[in-house]
Structures are given as C-alpha cells and as structure tokens.
Amino acid sequence: MKKYVIYFSLATLNFVVNFLIYNYSFVTQATPYLHEEQRVESAIAMFEVTVPAFLASSCFMALLFYFAANKLNKK
C-alpha cells in the first residue's frame, strides 16, 4: 500500500509542477497581450485541455516509474 501512495504522490507532484510551469509561462508571455475577454476564453480552454493532458501525463510518468522500479528490483 505504501508503494501506491508513493506513486500517487509522484503523479500529483508531477501534475502540479507541470501545471505551474505552464501557468507561469502563459501568464508572463501571453497575458500582457490579451484583452480581458480573450483571457477568460484562454483560461477556460486551458482548464479544458491542459489540465486533463497534464493529469494523463503525470499518471503515465508514475506508471512508467512503477514498471521501471519493478524491473530493476527483479534483477
């Protein structure tokens, strides 16, 4: 059970780091050039597309680490 908590924490950390990097880069690069209406639309699109993509990516990375750790432990 402890192993699954570690991999869940890894996926969560990966998700948060990816999202913060994306959000910081978006705010610093695109936000000054957008009108308020465009900011709202882009924020909605960001949450509809980016958040699920980062969630899938972080779960994939956690699974990859899980299987890699299992193969290394078997050797």
PyMOL Python script that loads the backbone (N, CA, C, O; Angstrom):
from pymol import cmd

cmd.read_pdbstr("""\
ATOM      1  N   MET A   1       0.822  -1.196   0.000  1.00  0.00           N
ATOM      2  CA  MET A   1       0.000   0.000   0.000  1.00  0.00           C
ATOM      3  C   MET A   1       0.865   1.259   0.000  1.00  0.00           C
ATOM      4  O   MET A   1       0.536   2.259  -0.638  1.00  0.00           O
ATOM      5  N   LYS A   2       1.984   1.185   0.735  1.00  0.00           N
ATOM      6  CA  LYS A   2       2.882   2.330   0.815  1.00  0.00           C
ATOM      7  C   LYS A   2       3.442   2.681  -0.563  1.00  0.00           C
ATOM      8  O   LYS A   2       3.639   3.854  -0.880  1.00  0.00           O
ATOM      9  N   LYS A   3       3.697   1.657  -1.376  1.00  0.00           N
ATOM     10  CA  LYS A   3       4.237   1.870  -2.709  1.00  0.00           C
ATOM     11  C   LYS A   3       3.253   2.674  -3.575  1.00  0.00           C
ATOM     12  O   LYS A   3       3.655   3.557  -4.333  1.00  0.00           O
ATOM     13  N   TYR A   4       1.958   2.350  -3.448  1.00  0.00           N
ATOM     14  CA  TYR A   4       0.953   3.054  -4.238  1.00  0.00           C
ATOM     15  C   TYR A   4       0.795   4.510  -3.807  1.00  0.00           C
ATOM     16  O   TYR A   4       0.540   5.386  -4.633  1.00  0.00           O
ATOM     17  N   VAL A   5       0.946   4.758  -2.526  1.00  0.00           N
ATOM     18  CA  VAL A   5       0.886   6.140  -2.025  1.00  0.00           C
ATOM     19  C   VAL A   5       2.068   6.938  -2.565  1.00  0.00           C
ATOM     20  O   VAL A   5       1.922   8.109  -2.915  1.00  0.00           O
ATOM     21  N   ILE A   6       3.219   6.314  -2.631  1.00  0.00           N
ATOM     22  CA  ILE A   6       4.401   6.989  -3.169  1.00  0.00           C
ATOM     23  C   ILE A   6       4.197   7.339  -4.631  1.00  0.00           C
ATOM     24  O   ILE A   6       4.515   8.451  -5.053  1.00  0.00           O
ATOM     25  N   TYR A   7       3.666   6.396  -5.415  1.00  0.00           N
ATOM     26  CA  TYR A   7       3.459   6.661  -6.838  1.00  0.00           C
ATOM     27  C   TYR A   7       2.319   7.639  -7.071  1.00  0.00           C
ATOM     28  O   TYR A   7       2.369   8.416  -8.025  1.00  0.00           O
ATOM     29  N   PHE A   8       1.301   7.624  -6.231  1.00  0.00           N
ATOM     30  CA  PHE A   8       0.244   8.635  -6.320  1.00  0.00           C
ATOM     31  C   PHE A   8       0.808  10.014  -6.001  1.00  0.00           C
ATOM     32  O   PHE A   8       0.467  10.995  -6.662  1.00  0.00           O
ATOM     33  N   SER A   9       1.667  10.090  -4.994  1.00  0.00           N
ATOM     34  CA  SER A   9       2.310  11.368  -4.653  1.00  0.00           C
ATOM     35  C   SER A   9       3.212  11.841  -5.781  1.00  0.00           C
ATOM     36  O   SER A   9       3.269  13.037  -6.068  1.00  0.00           O
ATOM     37  N   LEU A  10       3.914  10.923  -6.420  1.00  0.00           N
ATOM     38  CA  LEU A  10       4.758  11.268  -7.556  1.00  0.00           C
ATOM     39  C   LEU A  10       3.922  11.823  -8.707  1.00  0.00           C
ATOM     40  O   LEU A  10       4.297  12.820  -9.325  1.00  0.00           O
ATOM     41  N   ALA A  11       2.795  11.183  -8.996  1.00  0.00           N
ATOM     42  CA  ALA A  11       1.912  11.668 -10.065  1.00  0.00           C
ATOM     43  C   ALA A  11       1.348  13.035  -9.721  1.00  0.00           C
ATOM     44  O   ALA A  11       1.261  13.905 -10.587  1.00  0.00           O
ATOM     45  N   THR A  12       0.963  13.234  -8.469  1.00  0.00           N
ATOM     46  CA  THR A  12       0.427  14.528  -8.051  1.00  0.00           C
ATOM     47  C   THR A  12       1.485  15.615  -8.133  1.00  0.00           C
ATOM     48  O   THR A  12       1.205  16.714  -8.612  1.00  0.00           O
ATOM     49  N   LEU A  13       2.679  15.331  -7.679  1.00  0.00           N
ATOM     50  CA  LEU A  13       3.767  16.302  -7.744  1.00  0.00           C
ATOM     51  C   LEU A  13       4.091  16.648  -9.194  1.00  0.00           C
ATOM     52  O   LEU A  13       4.284  17.818  -9.524  1.00  0.00           O
ATOM     53  N   ASN A  14       4.153  15.648 -10.053  1.00  0.00           N
ATOM     54  CA  ASN A  14       4.420  15.867 -11.468  1.00  0.00           C
ATOM     55  C   ASN A  14       3.331  16.738 -12.093  1.00  0.00           C
ATOM     56  O   ASN A  14       3.633  17.642 -12.872  1.00  0.00           O
ATOM     57  N   PHE A  15       2.080  16.475 -11.760  1.00  0.00           N
ATOM     58  CA  PHE A  15       0.959  17.262 -12.262  1.00  0.00           C
ATOM     59  C   PHE A  15       1.077  18.723 -11.821  1.00  0.00           C
ATOM     60  O   PHE A  15       0.930  19.635 -12.635  1.00  0.00           O
ATOM     61  N   VAL A  16       1.336  18.936 -10.560  1.00  0.00           N
ATOM     62  CA  VAL A  16       1.411  20.301 -10.032  1.00  0.00           C
ATOM     63  C   VAL A  16       2.583  21.064 -10.648  1.00  0.00           C
ATOM     64  O   VAL A  16       2.430  22.224 -11.031  1.00  0.00           O
ATOM     65  N   VAL A  17       3.732  20.435 -10.745  1.00  0.00           N
ATOM     66  CA  VAL A  17       4.905  21.099 -11.323  1.00  0.00           C
ATOM     67  C   VAL A  17       4.658  21.458 -12.786  1.00  0.00           C
ATOM     68  O   VAL A  17       4.948  22.578 -13.207  1.00  0.00           O
ATOM     69  N   ASN A  18       4.124  20.515 -13.563  1.00  0.00           N
ATOM     70  CA  ASN A  18       3.828  20.799 -14.968  1.00  0.00           C
ATOM     71  C   ASN A  18       2.834  21.938 -15.109  1.00  0.00           C
ATOM     72  O   ASN A  18       3.018  22.826 -15.942  1.00  0.00           O
ATOM     73  N   PHE A  19       1.793  21.920 -14.309  1.00  0.00           N
ATOM     74  CA  PHE A  19       0.774  22.961 -14.387  1.00  0.00           C
ATOM     75  C   PHE A  19       1.334  24.319 -13.992  1.00  0.00           C
ATOM     76  O   PHE A  19       1.033  25.319 -14.643  1.00  0.00           O
ATOM     77  N   LEU A  20       2.131  24.373 -12.954  1.00  0.00           N
ATOM     78  CA  LEU A  20       2.707  25.650 -12.528  1.00  0.00           C
ATOM     79  C   LEU A  20       3.668  26.209 -13.574  1.00  0.00           C
ATOM     80  O   LEU A  20       3.692  27.417 -13.810  1.00  0.00           O
ATOM     81  N   ILE A  21       4.449  25.355 -14.192  1.00  0.00           N
ATOM     82  CA  ILE A  21       5.349  25.812 -15.259  1.00  0.00           C
ATOM     83  C   ILE A  21       4.541  26.368 -16.423  1.00  0.00           C
ATOM     84  O   ILE A  21       4.851  27.438 -16.947  1.00  0.00           O
ATOM     85  N   TYR A  22       3.504  25.638 -16.828  1.00  0.00           N
ATOM     86  CA  TYR A  22       2.667  26.103 -17.937  1.00  0.00           C
ATOM     87  C   TYR A  22       1.973  27.413 -17.587  1.00  0.00           C
ATOM     88  O   TYR A  22       1.963  28.348 -18.387  1.00  0.00           O
ATOM     89  N   ASN A  23       1.396  27.478 -16.399  1.00  0.00           N
ATOM     90  CA  ASN A  23       0.672  28.676 -15.989  1.00  0.00           C
ATOM     91  C   ASN A  23       1.603  29.882 -15.903  1.00  0.00           C
ATOM     92  O   ASN A  23       1.241  30.971 -16.348  1.00  0.00           O
ATOM     93  N   TYR A  24       2.783  29.705 -15.345  1.00  0.00           N
ATOM     94  CA  TYR A  24       3.737  30.810 -15.246  1.00  0.00           C
ATOM     95  C   TYR A  24       4.150  31.299 -16.632  1.00  0.00           C
ATOM     96  O   TYR A  24       4.199  32.504 -16.879  1.00  0.00           O
ATOM     97  N   SER A  25       4.445  30.373 -17.528  1.00  0.00           N
ATOM     98  CA  SER A  25       4.876  30.792 -18.862  1.00  0.00           C
ATOM     99  C   SER A  25       3.737  31.458 -19.619  1.00  0.00           C
ATOM    100  O   SER A  25       3.968  32.413 -20.360  1.00  0.00           O
ATOM    101  N   PHE A  26       2.517  30.974 -19.446  1.00  0.00           N
ATOM    102  CA  PHE A  26       1.377  31.591 -20.112  1.00  0.00           C
ATOM    103  C   PHE A  26       1.137  33.005 -19.599  1.00  0.00           C
ATOM    104  O   PHE A  26       0.911  33.929 -20.380  1.00  0.00           O
ATOM    105  N   VAL A  27       1.188  33.163 -18.294  1.00  0.00           N
ATOM    106  CA  VAL A  27       0.935  34.480 -17.701  1.00  0.00           C
ATOM    107  C   VAL A  27       2.006  35.483 -18.107  1.00  0.00           C
ATOM    108  O   VAL A  27       1.693  36.637 -18.399  1.00  0.00           O
ATOM    109  N   THR A  28       3.251  35.062 -18.128  1.00  0.00           N
ATOM    110  CA  THR A  28       4.312  36.011 -18.445  1.00  0.00           C
ATOM    111  C   THR A  28       4.411  36.315 -19.936  1.00  0.00           C
ATOM    112  O   THR A  28       4.825  37.413 -20.309  1.00  0.00           O
ATOM    113  N   GLN A  29       4.043  35.374 -20.791  1.00  0.00           N
ATOM    114  CA  GLN A  29       4.215  35.587 -22.219  1.00  0.00           C
ATOM    115  C   GLN A  29       2.954  36.088 -22.912  1.00  0.00           C
ATOM    116  O   GLN A  29       3.032  37.008 -23.725  1.00  0.00           O
ATOM    117  N   ALA A  30       1.804  35.512 -22.615  1.00  0.00           N
ATOM    118  CA  ALA A  30       0.596  35.817 -23.387  1.00  0.00           C
ATOM    119  C   ALA A  30      -0.317  36.833 -22.726  1.00  0.00           C
ATOM    120  O   ALA A  30      -0.945  37.632 -23.422  1.00  0.00           O
ATOM    121  N   THR A  31      -0.409  36.826 -21.415  1.00  0.00           N
ATOM    122  CA  THR A  31      -1.399  37.658 -20.729  1.00  0.00           C
ATOM    123  C   THR A  31      -1.260  39.149 -21.020  1.00  0.00           C
ATOM    124  O   THR A  31      -2.286  39.806 -21.195  1.00  0.00           O
ATOM    125  N   PRO A  32      -0.069  39.722 -21.083  1.00  0.00           N
ATOM    126  CA  PRO A  32       0.003  41.167 -21.343  1.00  0.00           C
ATOM    127  C   PRO A  32      -0.559  41.572 -22.708  1.00  0.00           C
ATOM    128  O   PRO A  32      -0.902  42.736 -22.910  1.00  0.00           O
ATOM    129  N   TYR A  33      -0.655  40.638 -23.634  1.00  0.00           N
ATOM    130  CA  TYR A  33      -1.089  40.969 -24.991  1.00  0.00           C
ATOM    131  C   TYR A  33      -2.557  40.619 -25.258  1.00  0.00           C
ATOM    132  O   TYR A  33      -3.029  40.772 -26.384  1.00  0.00           O
ATOM    133  N   LEU A  34      -3.273  40.156 -24.248  1.00  0.00           N
ATOM    134  CA  LEU A  34      -4.659  39.745 -24.430  1.00  0.00           C
ATOM    135  C   LEU A  34      -5.613  40.737 -23.791  1.00  0.00           C
ATOM    136  O   LEU A  34      -5.289  41.373 -22.789  1.00  0.00           O
ATOM    137  N   HIS A  35      -6.796  40.861 -24.385  1.00  0.00           N
ATOM    138  CA  HIS A  35      -7.873  41.621 -23.768  1.00  0.00           C
ATOM    139  C   HIS A  35      -8.522  40.745 -22.704  1.00  0.00           C
ATOM    140  O   HIS A  35      -8.272  39.541 -22.644  1.00  0.00           O
ATOM    141  N   GLU A  36      -9.357  41.356 -21.865  1.00  0.00           N
ATOM    142  CA  GLU A  36      -9.978  40.611 -20.766  1.00  0.00           C
ATOM    143  C   GLU A  36     -10.836  39.447 -21.268  1.00  0.00           C
ATOM    144  O   GLU A  36     -10.825  38.371 -20.671  1.00  0.00           O
ATOM    145  N   GLU A  37     -11.562  39.648 -22.337  1.00  0.00           N
ATOM    146  CA  GLU A  37     -12.407  38.582 -22.885  1.00  0.00           C
ATOM    147  C   GLU A  37     -11.553  37.423 -23.402  1.00  0.00           C
ATOM    148  O   GLU A  37     -11.912  36.257 -23.239  1.00  0.00           O
ATOM    149  N   GLN A  38     -10.437  37.751 -24.018  1.00  0.00           N
ATOM    150  CA  GLN A  38      -9.538  36.703 -24.505  1.00  0.00           C
ATOM    151  C   GLN A  38      -8.897  35.943 -23.356  1.00  0.00           C
ATOM    152  O   GLN A  38      -8.657  34.741 -23.460  1.00  0.00           O
ATOM    153  N   ARG A  39      -8.621  36.636 -22.264  1.00  0.00           N
ATOM    154  CA  ARG A  39      -8.043  35.973 -21.086  1.00  0.00           C
ATOM    155  C   ARG A  39      -9.011  34.948 -20.510  1.00  0.00           C
ATOM    156  O   ARG A  39      -8.614  33.844 -20.138  1.00  0.00           O
ATOM    157  N   VAL A  40     -10.284  35.325 -20.441  1.00  0.00           N
ATOM    158  CA  VAL A  40     -11.291  34.407 -19.904  1.00  0.00           C
ATOM    159  C   VAL A  40     -11.423  33.192 -20.815  1.00  0.00           C
ATOM    160  O   VAL A  40     -11.475  32.060 -20.335  1.00  0.00           O
ATOM    161  N   GLU A  41     -11.476  33.416 -22.122  1.00  0.00           N
ATOM    162  CA  GLU A  41     -11.601  32.306 -23.069  1.00  0.00           C
ATOM    163  C   GLU A  41     -10.376  31.393 -23.017  1.00  0.00           C
ATOM    164  O   GLU A  41     -10.507  30.170 -23.055  1.00  0.00           O
ATOM    165  N   SER A  42      -9.203  31.982 -22.932  1.00  0.00           N
ATOM    166  CA  SER A  42      -7.997  31.156 -22.885  1.00  0.00           C
ATOM    167  C   SER A  42      -7.891  30.397 -21.564  1.00  0.00           C
ATOM    168  O   SER A  42      -7.375  29.280 -21.525  1.00  0.00           O
ATOM    169  N   ALA A  43      -8.374  31.000 -20.493  1.00  0.00           N
ATOM    170  CA  ALA A  43      -8.349  30.293 -19.204  1.00  0.00           C
ATOM    171  C   ALA A  43      -9.276  29.084 -19.240  1.00  0.00           C
ATOM    172  O   ALA A  43      -8.929  28.020 -18.727  1.00  0.00           O
ATOM    173  N   ILE A  44     -10.447  29.240 -19.840  1.00  0.00           N
ATOM    174  CA  ILE A  44     -11.379  28.119 -19.953  1.00  0.00           C
ATOM    175  C   ILE A  44     -10.771  27.017 -20.820  1.00  0.00           C
ATOM    176  O   ILE A  44     -10.836  25.838 -20.474  1.00  0.00           O
ATOM    177  N   ALA A  45     -10.182  27.411 -21.943  1.00  0.00           N
ATOM    178  CA  ALA A  45      -9.542  26.429 -22.814  1.00  0.00           C
ATOM    179  C   ALA A  45      -8.385  25.737 -22.106  1.00  0.00           C
ATOM    180  O   ALA A  45      -8.166  24.539 -22.287  1.00  0.00           O
ATOM    181  N   MET A  46      -7.645  26.495 -21.299  1.00  0.00           N
ATOM    182  CA  MET A  46      -6.520  25.922 -20.566  1.00  0.00           C
ATOM    183  C   MET A  46      -7.004  24.839 -19.607  1.00  0.00           C
ATOM    184  O   MET A  46      -6.396  23.773 -19.512  1.00  0.00           O
ATOM    185  N   PHE A  47      -8.097  25.112 -18.899  1.00  0.00           N
ATOM    186  CA  PHE A  47      -8.595  24.122 -17.955  1.00  0.00           C
ATOM    187  C   PHE A  47      -9.268  22.945 -18.644  1.00  0.00           C
ATOM    188  O   PHE A  47      -9.274  21.842 -18.097  1.00  0.00           O
ATOM    189  N   GLU A  48      -9.830  23.145 -19.816  1.00  0.00           N
ATOM    190  CA  GLU A  48     -10.474  22.043 -20.530  1.00  0.00           C
ATOM    191  C   GLU A  48      -9.462  21.132 -21.215  1.00  0.00           C
ATOM    192  O   GLU A  48      -9.698  19.929 -21.331  1.00  0.00           O
ATOM    193  N   VAL A  49      -8.352  21.678 -21.667  1.00  0.00           N
ATOM    194  CA  VAL A  49      -7.394  20.910 -22.448  1.00  0.00           C
ATOM    195  C   VAL A  49      -6.135  20.580 -21.650  1.00  0.00           C
ATOM    196  O   VAL A  49      -5.706  19.427 -21.615  1.00  0.00           O
ATOM    197  N   THR A  50      -5.554  21.567 -21.021  1.00  0.00           N
ATOM    198  CA  THR A  50      -4.258  21.394 -20.383  1.00  0.00           C
ATOM    199  C   THR A  50      -4.330  20.552 -19.120  1.00  0.00           C
ATOM    200  O   THR A  50      -3.487  19.678 -18.916  1.00  0.00           O
ATOM    201  N   VAL A  51      -5.307  20.794 -18.280  1.00  0.00           N
ATOM    202  CA  VAL A  51      -5.389  20.052 -17.024  1.00  0.00           C
ATOM    203  C   VAL A  51      -5.563  18.549 -17.272  1.00  0.00           C
ATOM    204  O   VAL A  51      -4.838  17.761 -16.664  1.00  0.00           O
ATOM    205  N   PRO A  52      -6.493  18.113 -18.140  1.00  0.00           N
ATOM    206  CA  PRO A  52      -6.562  16.674 -18.396  1.00  0.00           C
ATOM    207  C   PRO A  52      -5.288  16.107 -19.039  1.00  0.00           C
ATOM    208  O   PRO A  52      -4.892  14.977 -18.752  1.00  0.00           O
ATOM    209  N   ALA A  53      -4.657  16.896 -19.903  1.00  0.00           N
ATOM    210  CA  ALA A  53      -3.422  16.427 -20.532  1.00  0.00           C
ATOM    211  C   ALA A  53      -2.316  16.259 -19.493  1.00  0.00           C
ATOM    212  O   ALA A  53      -1.584  15.270 -19.526  1.00  0.00           O
ATOM    213  N   PHE A  54      -2.187  17.205 -18.581  1.00  0.00           N
ATOM    214  CA  PHE A  54      -1.177  17.081 -17.530  1.00  0.00           C
ATOM    215  C   PHE A  54      -1.515  15.942 -16.577  1.00  0.00           C
ATOM    216  O   PHE A  54      -0.611  15.269 -16.083  1.00  0.00           O
ATOM    217  N   LEU A  55      -2.782  15.715 -16.312  1.00  0.00           N
ATOM    218  CA  LEU A  55      -3.175  14.603 -15.452  1.00  0.00           C
ATOM    219  C   LEU A  55      -2.807  13.276 -16.109  1.00  0.00           C
ATOM    220  O   LEU A  55      -2.249  12.393 -15.457  1.00  0.00           O
ATOM    221  N   ALA A  56      -3.114  13.134 -17.390  1.00  0.00           N
ATOM    222  CA  ALA A  56      -2.758  11.910 -18.107  1.00  0.00           C
ATOM    223  C   ALA A  56      -1.248  11.734 -18.168  1.00  0.00           C
ATOM    224  O   ALA A  56      -0.741  10.626 -17.997  1.00  0.00           O
ATOM    225  N   SER A  57      -0.538  12.810 -18.409  1.00  0.00           N
ATOM    226  CA  SER A  57       0.922  12.756 -18.474  1.00  0.00           C
ATOM    227  C   SER A  57       1.526  12.345 -17.133  1.00  0.00           C
ATOM    228  O   SER A  57       2.441  11.523 -17.087  1.00  0.00           O
ATOM    229  N   SER A  58       1.020  12.910 -16.057  1.00  0.00           N
ATOM    230  CA  SER A  58       1.584  12.581 -14.746  1.00  0.00           C
ATOM    231  C   SER A  58       1.261  11.143 -14.348  1.00  0.00           C
ATOM    232  O   SER A  58       2.092  10.478 -13.728  1.00  0.00           O
ATOM    233  N   CYS A  59       0.075  10.653 -14.691  1.00  0.00           N
ATOM    234  CA  CYS A  59      -0.253   9.250 -14.416  1.00  0.00           C
ATOM    235  C   CYS A  59       0.636   8.324 -15.245  1.00  0.00           C
ATOM    236  O   CYS A  59       1.114   7.306 -14.746  1.00  0.00           O
ATOM    237  N   PHE A  60       0.854   8.680 -16.507  1.00  0.00           N
ATOM    238  CA  PHE A  60       1.730   7.885 -17.357  1.00  0.00           C
ATOM    239  C   PHE A  60       3.145   7.841 -16.796  1.00  0.00           C
ATOM    240  O   PHE A  60       3.771   6.781 -16.771  1.00  0.00           O
ATOM    241  N   MET A  61       3.648   8.979 -16.350  1.00  0.00           N
ATOM    242  CA  MET A  61       5.004   9.009 -15.790  1.00  0.00           C
ATOM    243  C   MET A  61       5.097   8.181 -14.511  1.00  0.00           C
ATOM    244  O   MET A  61       6.093   7.491 -14.292  1.00  0.00           O
ATOM    245  N   ALA A  62       4.069   8.245 -13.666  1.00  0.00           N
ATOM    246  CA  ALA A  62       4.086   7.448 -12.442  1.00  0.00           C
ATOM    247  C   ALA A  62       4.065   5.957 -12.771  1.00  0.00           C
ATOM    248  O   ALA A  62       4.773   5.175 -12.137  1.00  0.00           O
ATOM    249  N   LEU A  63       3.259   5.558 -13.758  1.00  0.00           N
ATOM    250  CA  LEU A  63       3.241   4.159 -14.171  1.00  0.00           C
ATOM    251  C   LEU A  63       4.579   3.734 -14.762  1.00  0.00           C
ATOM    252  O   LEU A  63       5.044   2.619 -14.526  1.00  0.00           O
ATOM    253  N   LEU A  64       5.182   4.613 -15.519  1.00  0.00           N
ATOM    254  CA  LEU A  64       6.487   4.320 -16.096  1.00  0.00           C
ATOM    255  C   LEU A  64       7.525   4.096 -15.002  1.00  0.00           C
ATOM    256  O   LEU A  64       8.309   3.149 -15.074  1.00  0.00           O
ATOM    257  N   PHE A  65       7.536   4.964 -13.987  1.00  0.00           N
ATOM    258  CA  PHE A  65       8.451   4.779 -12.861  1.00  0.00           C
ATOM    259  C   PHE A  65       8.135   3.489 -12.102  1.00  0.00           C
ATOM    260  O   PHE A  65       9.046   2.802 -11.640  1.00  0.00           O
ATOM    261  N   TYR A  66       6.857   3.162 -11.974  1.00  0.00           N
ATOM    262  CA  TYR A  66       6.455   1.941 -11.266  1.00  0.00           C
ATOM    263  C   TYR A  66       7.000   0.701 -11.974  1.00  0.00           C
ATOM    264  O   TYR A  66       7.606  -0.165 -11.343  1.00  0.00           O
ATOM    265  N   PHE A  67       6.782   0.622 -13.285  1.00  0.00           N
ATOM    266  CA  PHE A  67       7.247  -0.544 -14.025  1.00  0.00           C
ATOM    267  C   PHE A  67       8.770  -0.591 -14.106  1.00  0.00           C
ATOM    268  O   PHE A  67       9.360  -1.671 -14.067  1.00  0.00           O
ATOM    269  N   ALA A  68       9.405   0.567 -14.220  1.00  0.00           N
ATOM    270  CA  ALA A  68      10.871   0.591 -14.231  1.00  0.00           C
ATOM    271  C   ALA A  68      11.437   0.127 -12.886  1.00  0.00           C
ATOM    272  O   ALA A  68      12.429  -0.602 -12.844  1.00  0.00           O
ATOM    273  N   ALA A  69      10.813   0.545 -11.803  1.00  0.00           N
ATOM    274  CA  ALA A  69      11.275   0.138 -10.475  1.00  0.00           C
ATOM    275  C   ALA A  69      11.076  -1.356 -10.288  1.00  0.00           C
ATOM    276  O   ALA A  69      11.923  -2.031  -9.703  1.00  0.00           O
ATOM    277  N   ASN A  70       9.952  -1.878 -10.787  1.00  0.00           N
ATOM    278  CA  ASN A  70       9.721  -3.327 -10.663  1.00  0.00           C
ATOM    279  C   ASN A  70      10.760  -4.119 -11.451  1.00  0.00           C
ATOM    280  O   ASN A  70      11.254  -5.137 -10.965  1.00  0.00           O
ATOM    281  N   LYS A  71      11.097  -3.675 -12.645  1.00  0.00           N
ATOM    282  CA  LYS A  71      12.101  -4.392 -13.444  1.00  0.00           C
ATOM    283  C   LYS A  71      13.478  -4.309 -12.805  1.00  0.00           C
ATOM    284  O   LYS A  71      14.238  -5.277 -12.835  1.00  0.00           O
ATOM    285  N   LEU A  72      13.805  -3.150 -12.222  1.00  0.00           N
ATOM    286  CA  LEU A  72      15.106  -3.014 -11.574  1.00  0.00           C
ATOM    287  C   LEU A  72      15.191  -3.848 -10.305  1.00  0.00           C
ATOM    288  O   LEU A  72      16.253  -4.382  -9.985  1.00  0.00           O
ATOM    289  N   ASN A  73      14.090  -3.964  -9.584  1.00  0.00           N
ATOM    290  CA  ASN A  73      14.089  -4.755  -8.352  1.00  0.00           C
ATOM    291  C   ASN A  73      14.168  -6.252  -8.630  1.00  0.00           C
ATOM    292  O   ASN A  73      14.660  -7.008  -7.792  1.00  0.00           O
ATOM    293  N   LYS A  74      13.687  -6.694  -9.800  1.00  0.00           N
ATOM    294  CA  LYS A  74      13.727  -8.106 -10.143  1.00  0.00           C
ATOM    295  C   LYS A  74      15.122  -8.571 -10.540  1.00  0.00           C
ATOM    296  O   LYS A  74      15.438  -9.755 -10.422  1.00  0.00           O
ATOM    297  N   LYS A  75      15.956  -7.652 -11.008  1.00  0.00           N
ATOM    298  CA  LYS A  75      17.301  -8.017 -11.459  1.00  0.00           C
ATOM    299  C   LYS A  75      18.241  -8.229 -10.334  1.00  0.00           C
ATOM    300  O   LYS A  75      19.410  -8.541 -10.557  1.00  0.00           O
TER     301      LYS A  75
END
""", "prot")
cmd.dss("prot")
cmd.show_as("cartoon", "prot")
cmd.util.cbc("prot")
cmd.orient("prot")
